[in-house]
Amino acid sequence: MIWYPYAQMKTLEPPIKIRSARGVHLYTEDGLDLIDSISSWWCVIHGYNHPEINQAITEQLGKFAHVMLGGLTHEPVQKLSEKLAAWLPGDLDYCFFSDSGSVAVEVALKMAQQFNFNRGSDRNVILALEHAYHGDTFKAMEVGDDEDYHFAFGNANEKKRGVVHIPTEISALEDAFERYGRQLSCFIVEPLLQGAGGMRMYHVSFLERARTLCDENDVLLIFDEVATGFGRTGNRFVADLVLPDILVLGKALTGGYIGHAVTVANQRVWDGFWSDDPTHALMHGPTFMGNALACAAALKSIELFERGNYLEKIRRIEEITKREMSGFTSLEIKEVRIMGGCVCVEVHDSQTLQGFRRFAMERGVLSRPFLKYMYAMVPYIIEERELVQVLETMKAWFCR
Ligand SMILES: *Cc1c(COP(=O)(O)O)cnc(C)c1O
């Protein structure tokens, strides 16, 4: 028996069985052809069954699939860390690999806490955002702020004593630093776009102010770009606009092929662990960190991103989305938000979206609205007519 995610198994609608997939299309066992409008939880940026990524993985498979990084190393992981160091902005040069976004967030938080421990500081309060989502492991849940996901562990003021949550408002940010500045070890954010918390978008000026306050108060700034990285906001990384001390990447890192993530530290964080004292080492090591197949897929994915001028593709997606959604409204809709390759229609009442998944399927679109949010995060290789089909389907729901 498979235990499916985020679901009451007793009332779960039978999942759709996929037989094959190519480009933006999923082909179901029942003979349906569905455009995946959410890129399998936002990660399949080049579409399915990409010949070049397939080939990169197959080539590596002929050598070996996996060896541990405990005492061993290999070319794909070396090349990927070199590529990331060169490609990422500033001095984000030190790559700690792991198997999922949640774990990479745990590693980032551990880095920040131990960075302080190593220098004899007792700073241990973490600043985070309201409506944040950073993953489903325990510390990621604590820095997260979403009762809709983690209600069973909710009412956790008790458990969250070491975490302070603020809204994305500069005044709240300044107040928090005023009040907790000397106790803070780090400030963790999903920059510009808060995904699972409801596709909430905010202005870069908030991050610029955060950078300044972090510098003034000696606090590490962590960007969780597991969702926003690799172009989703229209920027390659939000870190290109404001430089964090630690950057977390996941989801699209391997083009959606193999679960993998990376926590990238800057020079200062790295130096905080560089010591003759063995207790200053970072004691973490996921079994599958630096998996060779994942690294081969990631290298090819980044090559495709650069070679295919993806930022231009994403600009086009944003343009078409703005054109198609322009002036669109309904009494049921609270707000339509668009940023880069993300569009979200927030409704007033979650009941409004009951039945939309099926409605979309009948129109050849796979969608997975949650709570009050109907959204699309399409693979970047989508054709204009396919994107229009996705957006027409979203609009049609409100005109039925
Ligand atoms: C999905 C997500 C995570 C968790 O990644 P997993 O690979 O599912 O563990 C963490 N942070 C953000 C912002 C995410 O969107």
The ligand as an SDF file (V2000), in Angstrom:
LIG
                    3D

 15 15  0  0  0  0  0  0  0  0999 V2000
    9.6060   22.3390   -1.6990 C   0  0  0  0  0  0  0  0  0  0  0  0
   10.3140   23.2790   -0.7960 C   0  0  0  0  0  0  0  0  0  0  0  0
   11.1520   22.8040    0.2310 C   0  0  0  0  0  0  0  0  0  0  0  0
   11.3110   21.3470    0.5480 C   0  0  0  0  0  0  0  0  0  0  0  0
   11.9210   20.6340   -0.4620 O   0  0  0  0  0  0  0  0  0  0  0  0
   11.7660   19.0140   -0.4960 P   0  0  0  0  0  0  0  0  0  0  0  0
   12.6620   18.5950   -1.6010 O   0  0  0  0  0  0  0  0  0  0  0  0
   10.3150   18.7630   -0.7710 O   0  0  0  0  0  0  0  0  0  0  0  0
   12.1820   18.5200    0.8430 O   0  0  0  0  0  0  0  0  0  0  0  0
   11.8440   23.7350    0.9810 C   0  0  0  0  0  0  0  0  0  0  0  0
   11.7100   25.0540    0.7580 N   0  0  0  0  0  0  0  0  0  0  0  0
   10.9110   25.5500   -0.2000 C   0  0  0  0  0  0  0  0  0  0  0  0
   10.8350   27.0100   -0.4210 C   0  0  0  0  0  0  0  0  0  0  0  0
   10.1670   24.6730   -1.0030 C   0  0  0  0  0  0  0  0  0  0  0  0
    9.3430   25.1630   -1.9420 O   0  0  0  0  0  0  0  0  0  0  0  0
  1  2  1  0
  2  3  1  0
  2 14  2  0
  3  4  1  0
  3 10  2  0
  4  5  1  0
  5  6  1  0
  6  7  2  0
  6  8  1  0
  6  9  1  0
 10 11  1  0
 11 12  2  0
 12 13  1  0
 12 14  1  0
 14 15  1  0
M  END
$$$$
